[in-house]
Amino acid sequence: MKILIQNGRVIDPASGRDERADVAIAAGRIVTIGQVSPDFKPNRTIDASGLVVAPGLVDLAVRLREPGHEHEGMLESEMAAAAAGGVTSLVCLPDTDPPLDEPGLVEMLKFRARNLNQSHLYPLGALTRGLAGEVLTEMAELTEAGCVGFSHAEVALKDTLVLHRALQYASTFGYTTWLRAQDGYLGNGVAAKGALATRMGLTGVPVIAETIALNTLFELVRDTRARVHICRLSSAAGVELVRRAKAEGLPITCDVSINHLHLTDVDIGYFNAAMRLTPPLRQVRDRDALRAALADGTIDALVSDHTPVDEDAKTLPFAEAEPGATGLELLLGLALKWGEQSGHDLARTLGTITIAPVRVLGDALGSLASSAGQLVEGGVADVCVFDPAAYWQVTPQALKSQGKHTPFSGHELPGRVRCTLVSGHVAYEAT
């Protein structure tokens, strides 16, 4: 199918392009950006007057909840949410039930996603069997099945010997390990340790739960030279450790979630379970350090940390509620909000959710590696068309995700997605 997107403001953070131009698409790829030949006869024309035409968003932290947790999210609903949020490529975590520790499970998930013909799906394989932290998975077989890296999700890997062996193996074969820095013994609370948690009687997670894990991890990286992606950094002290490690030349990258970029522990309010997240929301100084680190490149990418939770699991007392929040459809709006508040232009802001995540993934993207997260002639036509001036209110009815709980319920966010194209076909269009 041939599609012509006319009169839009084309922004490509990877190349620095920011101009009024037309985009011609055929056979799933971008044919022309700029002046389109009169010989190009589109089957459909999309008028993007007043809209931004950007690369499709890339999200590095998504839970699809399938298999095993279909009551919280079906593959169909969460992939539809991705398209509605302008997300054309997403990385899913392995903490399903059963975990993604067998090639057959990975192949099944990718097959189902392909049949839905929506966003591109890139699974992370479980680092150990059953995420039990004891026996390493068959990383080579999982990579052949389609895994782009290996993770332990939110399960702390307490055995340093197992982690060391995992990094040695990953380093030998060039695999990337995705880890969230959390000490397995100190990180079992429900809120960030501090005055607020003490007053509310909530068990606290101290900052050292993150920094001890980071220091251990960096020592292992120094020894193995394994490539590690640190998931969802949450503290100012953690940011400083990452900054030093990068300056040293360690092969690490990291991300931060939209929740921790905007919220603090004060937002818990009167035990609002929507604010029950992992890692927990920390103090203002931590949030400000995370925002600054994303701006200066210490933090590589912004993620949604999409974790749909059902009604029964969320409407409980704060300490008993299941942690998590829906985020796929909020990623663009909250990125734009951060960009506006920080004084960044659109290209800089969009870079954190397009080309920056692609650089984290690197060669693991395979055939899409040369064009994902950017708009280039000859590249795959993954495109997000949105109205930067249009605000929309976050309500359960506005979300396509099966998970309706978010800390931003009732907020108005900028950037309404009008159309999402995945490999040249319209995966979502606002009505």
matplotlib code that plots the C-alpha trace (Angstrom):
import matplotlib.pyplot as plt

x = [0.0, 1.2, 0.7, 1.5, 1.8, 1.4, 2.2, 3.6, 6.5, 9.0, 11.3, 14.0, 16.2, 18.8, 19.7, 18.6, 16.0, 13.2, 11.3, 8.0, 8.0, 6.0, 6.7, 6.0, 5.6, 5.4, 5.9, 6.4, 9.3, 9.9, 10.4, 10.9, 11.1, 10.7, 9.5, 7.6, 7.6, 4.4, 4.7, 4.0, 0.4, -0.7, -3.6, -4.2, -3.2, -2.9, -3.1, -0.6, -1.1, -0.2, 1.0, 4.4, 5.6, 8.2, 9.8, 7.7, 8.5, 10.6, 9.9, 12.4, 10.3, 6.9, 5.0, 2.4, 1.2, 0.9, 1.3, 0.0, -1.5, -4.2, -6.6, -4.3, -3.4, -4.0, -1.5, -4.2, -5.1, -1.5, -0.3, -3.3, -2.3, 1.2, -0.1, -2.4, 0.6, 2.7, 5.0, 6.0, 8.8, 8.7, 10.9, 8.9, 10.2, 10.5, 8.5, 5.5, 4.0, 5.9, 8.9, 10.4, 13.1, 12.4, 12.7, 9.2, 7.6, 9.6, 8.7, 5.0, 4.9, 6.6, 4.3, 1.2, 2.5, 3.3, -0.2, -1.7, 0.3, 0.9, 4.1, 7.4, 8.0, 11.5, 11.4, 14.0, 14.9, 15.0, 18.6, 18.1, 15.6, 12.3, 13.9, 15.0, 18.6, 20.2, 20.8, 21.5, 19.2, 20.3, 21.1, 22.2, 18.9, 16.9, 18.8, 18.0, 14.3, 14.4, 15.5, 17.4, 18.9, 18.6, 17.0, 15.9, 13.0, 12.1, 13.5, 16.8, 19.6, 21.1, 23.8, 26.8, 28.5, 25.6, 25.5, 29.3, 28.9, 26.0, 28.0, 31.0, 28.8, 27.1, 30.4, 31.8, 29.0, 28.2, 24.8, 23.5, 22.2, 19.4, 19.4, 17.6, 19.9, 18.4, 19.9, 17.9, 17.8, 17.5, 14.9, 11.8, 9.9, 6.9, 8.0, 11.3, 12.9, 12.6, 10.5, 7.3, 7.5, 8.2, 5.2, 2.9, 4.2, 5.4, 8.4, 11.2, 13.6, 16.8, 18.9, 21.7, 19.6, 20.3, 23.9, 25.2, 23.8, 25.3, 28.7, 28.6, 27.5, 30.2, 32.9, 31.6, 31.5, 35.1, 36.1, 34.0, 33.6, 30.0, 27.6, 24.9, 21.8, 20.6, 16.9, 14.8, 17.3, 15.7, 18.1, 20.5, 23.2, 22.6, 22.9, 26.3, 27.6, 26.4, 28.0, 31.4, 31.1, 30.5, 33.4, 35.5, 34.5, 32.4, 30.1, 26.8, 23.6, 20.6, 17.0, 14.5, 10.7, 8.1, 6.8, 10.1, 10.8, 7.7, 6.7, 8.1, 7.1, 5.0, 2.6, 1.6, -0.7, -3.2, -2.0, -2.8, -2.2, -1.8, 1.6, 2.7, 5.5, 8.7, 11.2, 9.4, 9.1, 11.9, 12.5, 12.5, 16.3, 16.2, 13.6, 15.5, 18.8, 17.0, 15.6, 19.0, 20.7, 18.3, 19.0, 22.8, 22.8, 23.9, 20.6, 20.2, 16.5, 13.1, 10.7, 7.1, 7.6, 4.2, 2.8, -1.0, -2.6, -6.2, -8.8, -8.7, -4.9, -4.8, -7.7, -6.1, -4.3, -1.1, 1.3, -0.8, -1.6, 0.3, 3.0, 2.7, 1.0, -0.1, 2.2, 2.4, -0.2, 1.4, 5.0, 4.8, 2.8, 5.0, 8.2, 6.8, 5.9, 9.5, 10.8, 8.6, 9.5, 13.2, 13.4, 14.3, 13.2, 11.0, 13.9, 15.9, 12.8, 11.8, 15.3, 14.9, 12.1, 13.2, 16.8, 18.3, 16.5, 17.6, 21.2, 20.7, 19.4, 22.2, 22.6, 20.0, 17.3, 18.5, 17.1, 15.5, 18.7, 19.6, 16.4, 14.5, 13.8, 14.5, 13.0, 15.3, 14.6, 14.7, 14.1, 11.2, 8.1, 7.5, 5.9, 4.1, 2.0, 0.9, -0.5, 1.9, -0.6, -3.5, -4.0, -5.9, -7.1, -5.9, -9.0, -9.7, -12.0, -9.3, -6.9, -6.9, -4.7, -6.5, -4.7, -6.5, -4.5, -1.9, -0.5, -1.5, -5.2, -7.0, -3.9, -3.9, -1.0, 0.3, 0.8, -2.3, -1.4, -3.4, -1.9, 0.6, 2.2, 4.0, 6.0, 3.9, 0.4, -1.9, -1.9, -3.8, -5.8, -7.6, -11.3]
y = [0.0, 3.5, 6.2, 9.9, 12.0, 15.6, 19.0, 17.7, 19.0, 16.1, 15.7, 13.1, 13.3, 10.9, 13.2, 16.5, 17.0, 19.4, 20.8, 21.0, 18.0, 15.3, 11.6, 9.0, 5.3, 2.2, -1.5, -0.8, 1.5, 5.3, 6.2, 9.9, 12.6, 16.1, 16.9, 13.8, 12.9, 13.6, 10.0, 8.7, 7.7, 7.0, 4.7, 7.0, 10.5, 11.7, 15.4, 16.2, 20.0, 21.3, 17.9, 16.4, 13.5, 11.6, 8.2, 5.5, 5.5, 2.7, 1.5, -0.6, -1.7, -3.2, -6.0, -7.6, -9.9, -12.9, -15.8, -16.4, -13.0, -12.6, -11.2, -8.2, -7.7, -9.6, -9.4, -7.9, -5.1, -4.1, -4.1, -1.9, 0.4, 0.6, 1.6, 4.2, 5.6, 5.9, 3.0, 1.0, -1.1, -2.5, -4.7, -7.0, -8.4, -12.1, -12.3, -14.0, -17.2, -19.3, -17.0, -16.6, -19.2, -21.6, -21.0, -22.3, -19.6, -16.9, -18.1, -18.4, -14.9, -13.4, -15.5, -14.1, -10.6, -10.9, -12.1, -9.0, -7.0, -4.1, -3.0, -4.9, -7.1, -7.8, -10.2, -10.3, -13.9, -15.0, -14.9, -18.0, -20.8, -19.9, -16.6, -18.7, -17.3, -20.7, -22.2, -20.1, -20.4, -21.5, -18.0, -19.1, -20.9, -18.1, -15.6, -17.8, -17.7, -13.9, -12.6, -9.3, -9.7, -11.3, -10.0, -11.0, -8.5, -7.4, -10.6, -9.7, -12.1, -12.6, -15.1, -13.1, -16.2, -16.9, -13.3, -13.4, -16.5, -15.0, -11.9, -14.1, -16.1, -13.0, -11.3, -14.3, -14.3, -10.5, -10.6, -7.7, -8.3, -6.1, -5.7, -3.5, -2.6, -3.7, -5.6, -8.7, -8.2, -4.4, -3.9, -5.6, -2.5, -0.8, 2.9, 4.8, 5.0, 8.5, 10.7, 10.2, 6.4, 6.5, 8.8, 6.6, 3.4, 1.9, -0.3, 1.5, 0.7, 2.6, 4.2, 1.9, -1.0, 0.5, 1.7, -1.5, -3.4, -0.9, -1.1, -4.9, -4.9, -2.4, -4.6, -7.6, -5.6, -4.5, -8.1, -9.5, -6.5, -7.6, -5.1, -4.3, -2.2, -0.8, -0.7, 2.1, 4.0, 5.7, 7.7, 10.7, 8.5, 5.9, 8.6, 9.7, 6.1, 5.6, 8.8, 7.8, 4.3, 5.8, 8.2, 5.2, 3.6, 0.7, -0.8, 0.3, 2.1, 2.9, 4.1, 5.9, 5.5, 8.2, 7.8, 8.6, 11.5, 13.3, 12.0, 11.8, 10.0, 12.9, 12.0, 8.9, 11.3, 9.5, 5.9, 6.2, 2.7, 4.0, 5.3, 1.8, 1.3, -0.7, 0.8, 3.1, 6.8, 8.7, 12.2, 15.5, 15.6, 12.1, 13.1, 16.3, 14.3, 11.8, 14.7, 16.3, 13.0, 12.3, 15.8, 15.4, 11.9, 10.1, 8.3, 7.0, 6.5, 7.1, 4.1, 3.7, 0.7, -0.4, -2.8, -3.3, -4.3, -5.5, -3.9, -6.5, -6.3, -2.5, -1.5, -2.8, -1.0, 0.6, -2.0, -4.9, -3.5, -4.9, -2.5, -1.2, 1.2, 1.4, 3.6, 2.8, 5.5, 8.0, 7.8, 10.5, 12.9, 12.6, 12.9, 16.1, 17.4, 16.8, 18.5, 21.6, 21.9, 21.4, 23.8, 21.2, 21.4, 18.7, 16.9, 16.6, 15.4, 12.9, 11.5, 10.0, 7.8, 7.1, 6.9, 6.7, 3.4, 2.0, 2.7, 0.8, -2.2, -2.0, -4.9, -7.0, -5.3, -7.4, -6.3, -3.2, -1.9, 0.4, 2.4, 1.9, 5.0, 7.3, 8.5, 7.7, 7.1, 3.4, 2.6, 0.8, 3.1, 3.2, 6.6, 8.5, 11.4, 13.5, 17.0, 18.7, 21.4, 19.0, 18.1, 15.0, 13.9, 10.6, 8.6, 4.9, 5.3, 7.0, 4.0, 1.0, -1.0, -3.5, -2.0, 1.2, 2.3, 5.1, 7.7, 10.3, 9.6, 12.9, 14.7, 16.6, 15.7, 17.2, 15.3, 13.6, 10.7, 11.0, 8.1, 5.3, 3.5, 0.2, -1.1, 1.1, 0.1, 2.1, 0.4, 3.1, 6.2, 8.5, 8.9]
z = [0.0, -0.9, 1.7, 1.4, 4.6, 3.6, 5.1, 8.4, 10.5, 10.0, 13.1, 13.1, 16.2, 14.7, 11.8, 13.2, 10.5, 11.5, 8.5, 6.8, 4.3, 2.8, 3.5, 0.8, 1.9, -0.3, 0.4, 4.1, 3.6, 3.3, -0.3, -0.1, 2.6, 1.2, -2.3, -3.6, -7.2, -9.2, -10.4, -6.8, -6.8, -3.2, -2.2, 0.8, 1.7, 5.4, 6.0, 8.7, 8.7, 12.2, 13.2, 13.9, 11.9, 14.0, 14.2, 15.9, 19.6, 21.1, 24.7, 26.5, 29.5, 28.9, 30.6, 28.3, 31.0, 28.7, 29.3, 32.8, 33.8, 31.1, 33.7, 34.0, 30.3, 27.0, 24.2, 22.0, 24.5, 25.3, 21.7, 20.9, 23.7, 22.2, 18.8, 20.4, 22.2, 19.1, 20.2, 17.2, 18.9, 22.4, 24.7, 26.9, 30.2, 31.0, 34.3, 32.8, 34.1, 33.2, 32.7, 29.2, 29.9, 27.0, 23.2, 22.6, 24.8, 23.1, 19.6, 20.6, 21.9, 18.8, 16.5, 18.2, 18.1, 14.4, 13.7, 15.4, 12.9, 15.3, 17.1, 16.7, 19.7, 21.2, 24.2, 26.9, 28.0, 31.6, 32.9, 35.1, 34.8, 36.4, 37.5, 40.5, 40.5, 40.4, 37.0, 33.9, 30.9, 27.4, 26.2, 22.8, 22.1, 23.5, 21.2, 18.2, 19.2, 19.2, 22.5, 22.4, 25.9, 29.3, 32.4, 35.9, 35.8, 39.4, 41.0, 42.8, 41.9, 45.3, 44.4, 43.2, 41.9, 39.6, 38.4, 37.8, 35.7, 33.8, 32.9, 31.9, 29.5, 28.2, 27.6, 25.7, 23.2, 23.1, 24.8, 26.9, 30.4, 31.6, 35.4, 37.9, 40.7, 43.9, 46.8, 47.5, 51.3, 51.6, 48.8, 50.2, 51.5, 49.9, 49.9, 49.8, 53.2, 54.6, 56.9, 54.9, 55.0, 58.7, 59.4, 57.4, 59.0, 55.6, 55.3, 53.6, 50.8, 51.4, 48.7, 49.6, 48.2, 44.8, 45.4, 46.9, 43.9, 41.5, 43.1, 43.0, 39.4, 38.3, 39.9, 38.0, 34.8, 35.3, 35.6, 32.7, 30.4, 29.9, 28.4, 31.0, 30.7, 34.1, 34.3, 36.0, 38.0, 41.0, 43.1, 42.9, 44.4, 41.8, 39.1, 40.4, 40.4, 36.8, 35.8, 37.2, 35.7, 32.3, 32.6, 33.4, 30.2, 31.5, 28.8, 30.6, 29.6, 31.8, 31.7, 33.9, 34.0, 33.3, 36.8, 38.5, 36.1, 37.4, 40.8, 44.4, 47.6, 48.6, 45.8, 47.7, 49.6, 51.7, 50.9, 47.2, 45.8, 42.3, 43.5, 44.6, 42.2, 41.8, 42.4, 44.9, 44.4, 46.1, 47.3, 45.4, 45.1, 43.5, 41.0, 40.1, 39.7, 37.4, 35.2, 35.0, 34.1, 31.3, 30.0, 30.1, 28.7, 31.8, 31.6, 28.0, 27.6, 29.0, 29.4, 30.3, 32.7, 31.5, 34.1, 33.9, 37.2, 37.6, 39.8, 42.6, 43.0, 43.0, 45.2, 48.4, 51.3, 50.0, 51.4, 50.0, 46.6, 43.6, 42.3, 38.8, 36.5, 32.9, 30.8, 27.1, 26.2, 28.5, 27.3, 24.6, 26.7, 29.8, 27.7, 26.1, 29.5, 30.8, 27.6, 28.1, 31.8, 31.1, 28.1, 25.5, 21.9, 20.4, 18.7, 21.9, 23.8, 21.1, 21.0, 24.5, 23.2, 19.7, 18.6, 22.2, 23.0, 19.6, 20.5, 23.8, 21.8, 19.2, 16.8, 18.7, 16.5, 13.5, 10.2, 11.7, 13.2, 10.4, 10.5, 13.8, 15.8, 12.8, 9.6, 6.6, 3.0, 2.4, 6.1, 7.6, 7.8, 11.5, 12.1, 14.8, 13.8, 16.7, 17.6, 20.0, 20.8, 21.7, 25.3, 26.5, 29.9, 31.3, 32.3, 32.4, 29.5, 27.4, 27.8, 25.5, 27.9, 30.0, 33.0, 33.9, 36.9, 36.6, 39.0, 36.3, 36.3, 35.8, 34.5, 31.2, 29.0, 25.7, 22.5, 21.2, 18.8, 15.6, 13.6, 14.1, 11.1, 11.7, 8.7, 6.4, 7.5, 9.8, 13.2, 14.9, 13.9, 16.3, 15.6]

ax = plt.figure().add_subplot(projection="3d")
ax.plot(x, y, z, "-o")
ax.set_aspect("equal")
plt.show()
